[in-house]
Amino acid sequence: MGETRALECPSVPDKFGKSMNILKVVEACSAGVGRHVRSLCEDLVAPGHRLTVAYSPYRTDEAFERFVIGWRDRIRFVPIKVGRGVSPSSDSRAVVELLCLIRREGPFDVIHGHSSKGGAIARIAGRLCSIPTLYTPHSLILHSPEITKQEAAIYGSIERALGHWATAKIIAVSEDEREFILEHRLVPDDRIVVIPNGIEDQDLPGFPEKVAYEDIVQKPLTFGAAMRFSAQKAPEDVIEAFIRLNSKLPQLPMRLVIVGDGELFSDVRRQVEESGLSDKISLLGWRSDVREVLHELDVFVVSSVYESGLSYAIMEAMAAKLPIVSTDVFGVRGTLSKVPGNILVPTGNPDAIAEGMKRIATLAEPKSLRESLQSIGQDNHEYVRTHFRQSQVTRLVLQTYQEVCG
């Protein structure tokens, strides 16, 4: 990476010494990226670390906006003018803004860039200021099936250049992502570490025990999903899969519940109306009480065409003690396959999703089906509780900060 400034890197107060001055840079401030940044910042500032968050105001969601308002007395938030697309002039101005921020608010011990654009401008500014800079991609565009070979070549060249010139460490959120990064030589082998997303500790014990109904007829078997209604998540596939499942198992009382919103919501609603199953399919739209909705489900379904790491939706479903039927996407298989009973199916194939749903719906006789499903769900909950606690994630991130500073 070249020579960087040797810094005395303080760590967690009351345990290792003085607090750190940390700069977070993030462009995609919504959904999973926004949640990851929020959780980390809240955990880091609690023991006394100083945090500045440079963020794009153009891609925030309601949760991130509440975060900015609610934590501005403890965290310094600085909006920067950076857009999603590649623009040499706009991106250069964003780097200059970040350099001015660093000189005005520094010295910073470490910089951490989140998402592709946030990671790019953070690493350029960090290298120019000789500050150790980390990068968490969250969603490497190179893995998206939506980009052309020419775009992949361009983005790959940019990632490799920044990875070797300006990246102290790259943090992958799954083993699949780590292998992908190494396969494409985005950074040297010794500059990558795997730290998964995490579930807040206080949320893990908060899921009440499910009631084991004697017969599935007393309450229909309920499949569910929580997603952004976008091409990546393929909501139309889970609707079509449920339609086909209903024709395969007409004798089994069941329903489908989907939480979420997005650009494809109107199309999916039309699909439901035309299916003739409006009485069995519920589109709830955006909800703030997703955990309560999850408690009403029996099986969680994922229809994504691609993912970059382990999604929060899957971790929350596992924490909510649900068995999962999921497409075999990047970042998911390494986790779901660890718990027997979860089902992985090919991507982009509604019939395969329907077959996976059928397998789990016929796992046992109707009278004992819920008991069997809850057993798988309990194992999922224990796996998340053991491997994906936010406190553990924060500890590993802090440890990585210390390593690059040392």
Buried (B, 14 or more C-beta within 10 A) or exposed (E): BEEBEEBEBBBBBEEEEBBBBBBBBBBBBBBBBBBBBBBBBBBBBEBEBBBBBBBBBEBBBEBBBEBBEEBEEEBBBBBBEBBEEBEEEEBEBBBEBBBEBBEEBBEBBBBBBBBBBBBBBBBBBBBEBEBBBBBBBBBBBBBBEEBEEEBBEEBBEBBBBBBBEBBBBBBBBBBBBBBBBBEBEBBEEEBBBBBBBBBBEEBBEEBEEBEEBEEBEEBBBBBBBBBBBBBBBBBBBBBBBBBBBBEBBEEBBBBBBBBBBBEBBEEBBEBBEEBEBEEBBBBBEBEEEBBEBBBEBBBBBBBBBBBBBBBBBBBBBBBBBBBBBBBBBBBBBBBBEEBEBBBBBEBBBBBBBBBBBBEBBEBBEBEBBBEBBBBBBBBBBBBBBEBBBBEBBBBBBBEBBBBBBE
